[in-house]
């Protein structure tokens, strides 16, 4: 198992996401980028049963999530068609409030596979087509904001189906470094609108307007709602927003901080709703791609900035305890 650097220290409780506080941002940025560029192997943790992690496995996954906002695991639960894997893994990280969306199964877990019947066949996650960059639940109401997710692979496709992942905090850095006004534009409450979804009975989901980047009023954590789709989306009509959207799109296609992984059976992703996409894939008779997805209103416990400060303090205390006693000349 690869070693992982300690959780980055946060020097003080001031928000690095305050555009008026450049010093707090610079300190946080330096600590954040210490772990980059990222080789995907550094984010992978080998585990036994994801339903019951050992203390060491849990700590290793949490360390990755603290640094990258996601962890990839490779488990021995290969070809185990148990929806409980996603739910029980999430519970070990404080994830309990499932987003029971209308296409999910009765237990709130979504079975992602090519569907030839019913409502699911109309939606890209249930096809073999590529999915563009997005965060989950970008069309949800604010009170149903998705903060974390679990993906677990039961079986992979014959070919294709690779995922790309980018920590949304890195996306924030790339935009703020390019032009702080880009961040300001994407924090506007009317930056992005997803039109209402209408079916034969009328309006099935209301229009949703909101920011791309938002800071949680209670925790101070940065969240993101985004989609690279070009249809059924309305961006605020001003030059700065247009330039910010173009800058973000370019970063997603060319940033060295993007990690790519093709999930094999037994592998999965635990994440604080980072940006991700999926390439097109090909199934075959008797060999179809099948993943379980759980989406949560909770954030992964232990990845909050307060927890990072506590972890940094513990690291310092441990280093002092392990240091040889000081002696004068």
Residue, then its C-alpha position, 0 to 999 in steps of 0.5 A: x500500500x502506498x504511503x500517504x502524506x499527513x492531512x494538510x494543516x489549516x493555519x487558522x479558522x479563516x475561510x480560504x474561500x473568502x475572496x477578500x482574504x488572500x492570505x488565508x487562501x494562499x496558506x490553504x492553497x499551498x497545503x492543498x497542492x503539496x499532494x499534487x500532481x496525483x498519480x491514481x495509485x496514490x489514491x487507491x486503498x486495498x481492503x478486504x470487505x468494504x462492508x466491514x473495514x478494519x481500522x487501518x483500512x478506514x484510516x487509509x481511506x479517510x486520509x485519501x479523502x482528507x487530501x483529495x476529497x476521494x479515495x478509490x478502494x480495491x476489495x475482495x468483494x468481486x462480483x458480489x451483487x449486494x447493494x448493501x456494500x455501498x450503504x454499509x461502506x458509507x455508514x462507516x464514514x458517517x454517511x446516513x442520509x441517502x438521496x432517494x431519487x426517483x430512479x433509485x431502488x427502494x432502498x435508495x441505492x441506484x443500480x447503474x446498468x444499461x436499461x432497455x425499458x422504463x424511465x431509466x432508458x431515457x437517462x444517460x447513466x442508464x445507457x452505454x453512452x459517455x457522461x460529461x463532467x458533472x457533480x452529482x445532484x446538480x439539479x437538486x433543490x438546495x435542501x437536497x444538496x449532494x455532499x458525498x457519494x459511493x460508487x461500487x463496481x460489481x462487474x465492468x464492461x467488455x471495454x470502456x467505462x473509464x472514470x475521470x475524477x477531479x477534486x472540486x477544491x482543485x477546480x476552485x484553485x485553478x479558477x481563482x488563480x486564473x482570475x478571482x472574478x471567475x470564482x466570484x461569477x460562479x458563486x453568484x446565486x443565479x450563475x447556473x439554471x437547470x430548467x424544469x423537467x416535464x413529463x406527461x403529467x406536468x412539471x416533475x421537477x422544478x427549475x433550479x437556479x443557484x451557484x456553481x461554488x457555494x460555501x456551507x453556512x454551517x461548516x464552511x466547507x466548499x461545495x460544487x454543483x456543475x454539469x458540462x452538458x450543453x442542453x437543458x442548461x442556462x448560464x447567466x448571460x454576462x461576459x465574466x460568467x461565460x469566460x469562467x465557464x470556458x476556463x473551467x471546461x478547459x481545465x477539466x480537459x487539460x489539468x494534470x490534476x485529473x485522475x483516471x481509473x477504470x473500476x474493476x469488480x470489487x473496486x469503488x470510489x468514496x468521495x465528497x461529490x467531486x467532479x467526475x465523468x465516464x467514457x462510453x463503454x461496450x457490454x456483451x451478452x453475459x457480460x454487462x457493466x453493473x455499479x451501485x451508487x449511493x448519494x448522500x446529503x452528508x459530507x464524509x465525517x472527518x474531512x471537515x476543516x475543523x477535523x483537518x486542523x485537529x489532525x494537523x495538531x495531532x501530527x505536530x504533537x506526534x512529531x514532537x513526542x518522537x523527536x530526540x530530546x534537545x541538548x545544548x552544546 
